Every structure is written in C-alpha cells, then in structure tokens.
Amino acid sequence: MADIQTDVVIVGAGPAGLGAALYTARDRYQTVILDKFVPGGQINLTDRIENYPGITRISGPDLVSTLKEQVSSFGAQIKTSAEVTHLEQRDNNVIAVTTEEDVYLARVAILAPGSDYRHLGVPGEDKFRRAGTGVSYCGTCDAPFFRDKHVITVGGGNVAVEDTIHLSKYCRKITMIHRRQEFRATKVLVEELLEEAKKGIIDIRYDTVLDSINGTDKVESATLKNVKTEQTEDLPCDGVFIFVGMIPNTGFLKDTIALDANGFIQCDPEFLRTRMPGVFVAGDCRVGAAMQLATAIADGVAAAMFMKEYLRDPSWWNKGICLKAMGWS
Ligand SMILES: Cc1cc2nc3c(=O)[nH]c(=O)nc-3n(C[C@H](O)[C@H](O)[C@H](O)COP(=O)(O)OP(=O)(O)OC[C@H]3O[C@@H](n4cnc5c(N)ncnc54)[C@H](O)[C@@H]3O)c2cc1C
C-alpha cells in the first residue's frame, strides 16, 4: 500500500465530486478524485435531463463525458475502481483517505459519495428501471415525461406527498398507494395533498402495497394488494414512481464522521463543513440535500470555494453563526 500526498482528495466522481474538482483543479490545487465505479454517479442512469439550467436537453452520459473532460483538462486525476474504505485525521491536520490499494494524505477532503434510491424489490421494478421505460424514483426529474399519463405513486413520507402533488400538474391520473392508514409526511403537506385530491386527478388508496409491475417493453399495469382484505387488482398504468427513501453511501464513515440517524453526513449548511476539520461534504449524501443534479454540482463548487478559507487560516473551521447554532463551536 503506497502513501500518496496531494492537496485535495474528493470521494466520489458524481456531479458533486466533479463540480468540486473543476474548481479545485482550476485553482491549481493538486486534486485526486476517487470513485468506486466510473465517473458520473447516478446521473449516468438517465438519458433525458431537462432541468439543468442553460441546457435544454442532454443525456446523463453526455453531460458526464463533458464534465469529465473539462475536469481532466485542468489536471485533476480521476481514479476509477477506487473504493474508499476509511478516512481519518492525522497529525498536522492531514486527512488520510484509504482505498484497497493506497492511502491518500491530503490537506482537504471533500466527501461526495452520493445516495442510492431505496428499491421495493418487487417483480418488474428492476427490469423497467434499467430500461428507463416507466419506473422512476424522482418526480421532480421525470414528471414532464408522463404528461397526460396515468401513473402510480408509492410511499407515505414528505417526498412521496410532495412529488405526487408535483406529478398532478402533468399527469392525467395518479393512483397514490400507501401501505398504512395514515401518512408519515408532515401535517401541512398531507392537508395540501388531500386538498389536491379533491380536484379528481389524485386517487389515494390506503392499506395498499405494490405486488408487481407488469408489461412487455414498457410498464402496462401494476398489481396492487390491499393488506387488510388481501384482495389484488391489476391496474392499467403508464408508469410507477417509487418514493420510499434514500440510502446514503456513508457506511465507511460511520466511525469517524458525524452522521444523522439515517446515515446522512451532518454539516453546517452555510459552509458545508463536517465536524472533522479539513473535511467538507457535497451533494446527495449530506443532511438537507435537495437531491438534484444542479444542487449537487453547486455543493461541490461551494465546498471547493470554502476550502480556500480553511487553507488560508485553519482556525476558520470553528467560526460562524451556523456552527454556533448547531452547538459545534
Ligand atoms: C435515473 C435517475 C435520473 C435522474 N434524473 C435527474 C434529472 O433529470 N435532474 C436532476 O436534477 N437530477 C436527476 N437525478 C438525481 C441526480 O442524479 C443526483 O441528485 C446527483 O447525481 C447527485 O450527485 P452526487 O454527486 O451527490 O451523488 P452521485 O451521483 O450518487 O455520485 C456519487 C459517486 O460516489 C461514488 N461512491 C460512492 N461511495 C463511494 C466510496 N466509498 N468510494 C468511492 N466512491 C464512492 C459512486 O460510485 C458515485 O459515482 C436522477 C437520478 C437518477 C438515479
């Protein structure tokens, strides 16, 4: 195992990590980006992005390819198949980032390992998700592709309620299913949902679960089951939106970095500092993330900018109103 010295190590080459690297490398900091797979992260999985400001429409892989080229052109090194397994602070504020093969010793680390959508694991989910033919996990991202269609939404939390309301601006009909009798979402959101449902587009089915998603080349129907009566129904539809939570890729940090109860990295929202001096966070893995491409990139850029404050004066780490409000300073 070799020790490699560098200025900045970025964990994760998704939009947040690449956004950060563009700025750090362009600022002439020696930058290494480590990714357990290939660059791009989740956005690689979609062929239609319509909500990245300034670009009317682009596929995920095309955007990633441009970003990767742009980042590399300023000298950032992207290491693939380099899963980070450990991170710790050593003497003199050095951050040690460990992969199977090497230990990177950096002045600053930016954590951007992202999150994965939680899957239901029902038959048909994987088939139509991979093909991009009717299973989605993001209403904000994909609503316009279901204009005038009938979709099923699954879930009972804030995202499920918010995204169902958002989808109702596009879809002809939405059947929202929830396995319990009451929603977990905040009261004010539930009230808004029930108000929207009165308009006739959203039909809410309580005590109902999804048994399977069916079709040949695209989603054609979904089998729903009432958990109280055990009755099943094959409901024709054009798509299924699954909103059952996110799983942050932060398992490797659990002994060293403060995480919330769901595993998201805690940070001060003002400067994206974690509780370990010299370690910033960016993108979908952090508490309060908006889970969007534009906000992940923006986080990466912000972390790269604030990093300079810390390098100029390490005592900056413990300053600021947000830190005080969180009881960290
Ligand atoms: C199918 C799909 C469609 C989407 N469509 C849109 C859209 O149209 N518009 C929009 O705004 N958003 C969309 N999103 C959401 C958007 O992709 C995410 O918000 C964004 O990718 C988050 O970026 P990130 O860099 O924080 O994390 P990620 O994209 O998840 O990237 C994290 C990277 O870290 C790597 N990694 C994880 N753990 C480790 C480790 N231990 N060591 C090394 N590397 C690690 C991963 O391999 C990955 O490459 C979509 C998401 C999906 C799945």
The ligand as an SDF file (V2000), in Angstrom:
LIG
                    3D

 53 58  0  0  0  0  0  0  0  0999 V2000
  -32.3950    7.5960  -13.0520 C   0  0  0  0  0  0  0  0  0  0  0  0
  -32.0940    8.9530  -12.4530 C   0  0  0  0  0  0  0  0  0  0  0  0
  -32.4990   10.0920  -13.1050 C   0  0  0  0  0  0  0  0  0  0  0  0
  -32.2230   11.3350  -12.5690 C   0  0  0  0  0  0  0  0  0  0  0  0
  -32.6240   12.4290  -13.2720 N   0  0  0  0  0  0  0  0  0  0  0  0
  -32.3530   13.6580  -12.7770 C   0  0  0  0  0  0  0  0  0  0  0  0
  -32.7420   14.8130  -13.5220 C   0  0  0  0  0  0  0  0  0  0  0  0
  -33.3050   14.7260  -14.6170 O   0  0  0  0  0  0  0  0  0  0  0  0
  -32.4580   16.0310  -12.9690 N   0  0  0  0  0  0  0  0  0  0  0  0
  -31.8370   16.1640  -11.7390 C   0  0  0  0  0  0  0  0  0  0  0  0
  -31.6190   17.2970  -11.3070 O   0  0  0  0  0  0  0  0  0  0  0  0
  -31.4500   15.0790  -11.0390 N   0  0  0  0  0  0  0  0  0  0  0  0
  -31.6990   13.8390  -11.5170 C   0  0  0  0  0  0  0  0  0  0  0  0
  -31.3220   12.7290  -10.8080 N   0  0  0  0  0  0  0  0  0  0  0  0
  -30.6670   12.9300   -9.4930 C   0  0  0  0  0  0  0  0  0  0  0  0
  -29.1720   13.2210   -9.6730 C   0  0  0  0  0  0  0  0  0  0  0  0
  -28.6000   12.2350  -10.4930 O   0  0  0  0  0  0  0  0  0  0  0  0
  -28.4860   13.2520   -8.3080 C   0  0  0  0  0  0  0  0  0  0  0  0
  -29.0830   14.2380   -7.4980 O   0  0  0  0  0  0  0  0  0  0  0  0
  -26.9920   13.5470   -8.4600 C   0  0  0  0  0  0  0  0  0  0  0  0
  -26.3620   12.5870   -9.2690 O   0  0  0  0  0  0  0  0  0  0  0  0
  -26.3000   13.5470   -7.0800 C   0  0  0  0  0  0  0  0  0  0  0  0
  -24.9310   13.7450   -7.2780 O   0  0  0  0  0  0  0  0  0  0  0  0
  -23.8450   13.3230   -6.1950 P   0  0  0  0  0  0  0  0  0  0  0  0
  -22.5290   13.5990   -6.8190 O   0  0  0  0  0  0  0  0  0  0  0  0
  -24.1720   13.9110   -4.8940 O   0  0  0  0  0  0  0  0  0  0  0  0
  -24.0190   11.7380   -5.9880 O   0  0  0  0  0  0  0  0  0  0  0  0
  -23.9720   10.5320   -7.0230 P   0  0  0  0  0  0  0  0  0  0  0  0
  -24.4440   10.9300   -8.3540 O   0  0  0  0  0  0  0  0  0  0  0  0
  -24.6810    9.4210   -6.3290 O   0  0  0  0  0  0  0  0  0  0  0  0
  -22.4200   10.1850   -7.1410 O   0  0  0  0  0  0  0  0  0  0  0  0
  -21.7130    9.6130   -6.0650 C   0  0  0  0  0  0  0  0  0  0  0  0
  -20.4710    8.9040   -6.6020 C   0  0  0  0  0  0  0  0  0  0  0  0
  -19.7190    8.4480   -5.4780 O   0  0  0  0  0  0  0  0  0  0  0  0
  -19.2260    7.1380   -5.7390 C   0  0  0  0  0  0  0  0  0  0  0  0
  -19.0200    6.4840   -4.4330 N   0  0  0  0  0  0  0  0  0  0  0  0
  -19.9370    6.1000   -3.5240 C   0  0  0  0  0  0  0  0  0  0  0  0
  -19.3300    5.5510   -2.4450 N   0  0  0  0  0  0  0  0  0  0  0  0
  -18.0030    5.5960   -2.6800 C   0  0  0  0  0  0  0  0  0  0  0  0
  -16.8420    5.1720   -1.9500 C   0  0  0  0  0  0  0  0  0  0  0  0
  -16.9290    4.6070   -0.7380 N   0  0  0  0  0  0  0  0  0  0  0  0
  -15.6260    5.3430   -2.5050 N   0  0  0  0  0  0  0  0  0  0  0  0
  -15.5040    5.9170   -3.7320 C   0  0  0  0  0  0  0  0  0  0  0  0
  -16.5620    6.3380   -4.4730 N   0  0  0  0  0  0  0  0  0  0  0  0
  -17.7950    6.1810   -3.9490 C   0  0  0  0  0  0  0  0  0  0  0  0
  -20.3390    6.4940   -6.5670 C   0  0  0  0  0  0  0  0  0  0  0  0
  -19.8110    5.4250   -7.3540 O   0  0  0  0  0  0  0  0  0  0  0  0
  -20.7860    7.6710   -7.4370 C   0  0  0  0  0  0  0  0  0  0  0  0
  -20.0810    7.7430   -8.6620 O   0  0  0  0  0  0  0  0  0  0  0  0
  -31.5510   11.4680  -11.3210 C   0  0  0  0  0  0  0  0  0  0  0  0
  -31.1560   10.2980  -10.6490 C   0  0  0  0  0  0  0  0  0  0  0  0
  -31.4040    9.0650  -11.2050 C   0  0  0  0  0  0  0  0  0  0  0  0
  -30.9430    7.8130  -10.4820 C   0  0  0  0  0  0  0  0  0  0  0  0
  1  2  1  0
  2  3  1  0
  2 52  2  0
  3  4  2  0
  4  5  1  0
  4 50  1  0
  5  6  2  0
  6  7  1  0
  6 13  1  0
  7  8  2  0
  7  9  1  0
  9 10  1  0
 10 11  2  0
 10 12  1  0
 12 13  2  0
 13 14  1  0
 14 15  1  0
 14 50  1  0
 15 16  1  0
 16 17  1  0
 16 18  1  0
 18 19  1  0
 18 20  1  0
 20 21  1  0
 20 22  1  0
 22 23  1  0
 23 24  1  0
 24 25  2  0
 24 26  1  0
 24 27  1  0
 27 28  1  0
 28 29  2  0
 28 30  1  0
 28 31  1  0
 31 32  1  0
 32 33  1  0
 33 34  1  0
 33 48  1  0
 34 35  1  0
 35 36  1  0
 35 46  1  0
 36 37  1  0
 36 45  1  0
 37 38  2  0
 38 39  1  0
 39 40  1  0
 39 45  2  0
 40 41  1  0
 40 42  2  0
 42 43  1  0
 43 44  2  0
 44 45  1  0
 46 47  1  0
 46 48  1  0
 48 49  1  0
 50 51  2  0
 51 52  1  0
 52 53  1  0
M  END
$$$$
